[in-house]
Amino acid sequence: MNRDSRLNELARLEAGWLDGSGVIIQTASVDFFHSLFAKWPDIPGGLFPTEEGGLQLEISGLSPKSTSRWCYIEIDHINSEIDVYVLWNTSTEPVAKSFKSLTKTIEFVRNELSLMPKTWNVR
């Protein structure tokens, strides 16, 4: 399924989509990810709804040589706020950043992805 189809599918979720809870996905979140994918069409990751009505993109990187070397990046958009969380297996605390602009968000995530070795599987 392409990204536009996935966004349209998530935008059509009705209230209660998560076993009776889960609110309707906010138009601002759908618009944000449409813009993100337009500016960065090949960004890896899977797109998921959040119970609060936002969307999040989850990106994971895994070493092909050792399952103990990994990185997880999450981009959340809800209530017009952009939050990015990064957790490397070598650290105990995730890095949490909030952004006001799409450009700054992309810049930060691209930098984090560049830190992953080229041999890693990123999805």
C-alpha positions in Angstrom: 0.0 0.0 0.0 1.4 3.4 -0.9 1.7 6.2 1.6 -1.2 8.3 0.2 -3.5 5.3 0.4 -2.4 4.6 3.9 -3.0 8.2 4.9 -6.5 8.1 3.3 -7.3 4.9 5.1 -6.2 6.3 8.5 -8.2 9.5 7.9 -11.3 7.5 7.5 -11.1 5.8 10.9 -14.2 6.4 12.9 -14.3 7.1 16.6 -13.8 3.9 18.6 -11.5 2.4 16.1 -9.3 0.9 18.9 -11.6 -1.6 20.7 -14.1 1.2 21.5 -11.6 3.9 22.2 -9.5 5.9 19.8 -10.6 9.2 18.4 -10.9 10.3 14.8 -7.5 11.2 13.3 -7.0 14.9 13.1 -6.9 16.5 9.7 -3.8 18.5 10.8 -1.9 15.2 11.4 -2.9 13.8 8.0 -1.8 17.1 6.3 1.5 17.1 8.2 2.4 13.6 6.9 1.2 14.4 3.4 3.7 17.3 3.5 6.4 15.1 5.0 6.1 12.5 2.3 6.0 15.1 -0.4 9.3 16.6 0.8 10.9 13.2 1.7 9.2 10.5 -0.5 11.6 7.7 0.4 11.6 8.2 4.2 11.5 4.7 5.7 9.0 3.6 8.3 5.5 2.5 9.0 2.6 4.9 9.7 0.2 4.3 12.5 -2.7 6.0 14.3 -2.5 7.1 17.9 -5.3 6.6 20.3 -5.5 10.4 20.8 -6.2 11.2 17.2 -2.6 11.8 15.9 -0.4 9.8 13.6 3.1 8.5 14.2 5.8 7.2 11.8 8.0 4.5 13.3 11.5 3.9 11.8 13.7 1.1 13.0 17.3 0.3 12.2 18.9 -3.1 13.0 22.3 -4.4 12.5 22.4 -7.5 10.3 25.3 -8.9 12.4 23.8 -8.5 15.9 20.2 -8.1 17.1 21.7 -6.2 20.1 22.6 -3.2 17.9 19.5 -1.1 17.0 17.9 2.3 16.8 14.3 3.3 17.0 12.9 6.7 15.7 9.4 7.9 16.2 7.8 11.0 14.7 4.5 12.0 16.3 2.1 14.6 15.2 -0.9 15.6 17.3 -2.6 18.9 18.2 -0.3 20.6 15.6 2.8 19.5 17.7 5.7 17.6 16.2 7.6 15.4 18.6 10.5 13.1 17.7 11.8 10.3 19.9 15.1 8.5 19.2 16.4 5.6 21.2 19.6 3.8 20.5 20.3 0.5 22.3 23.5 2.0 23.6 21.7 4.7 25.6 19.3 4.3 28.5 17.2 7.4 27.8 15.5 8.4 24.6 16.2 11.7 23.0 13.0 13.7 22.8 12.7 16.8 20.6 9.8 19.0 19.7 9.7 21.0 16.5 7.5 23.8 15.1 8.6 23.3 11.5 8.6 20.4 9.0 12.0 21.4 7.7 13.7 21.2 11.2 12.0 17.9 11.8 13.3 16.4 8.5 16.8 17.8 9.2 16.9 16.2 12.7 15.7 12.8 11.5 18.0 12.8 8.5 20.9 13.4 10.9 19.9 10.6 13.2 19.5 8.2 10.2 22.9 9.2 9.0 24.4 7.9 12.2 23.2 4.4 11.4 25.9 2.3 9.7 25.1 1.8 6.0 24.9 -2.0 6.4 22.0 -1.7 8.8 18.5 -2.7 7.7 16.3 0.4 8.0 12.6 0.2 7.7 
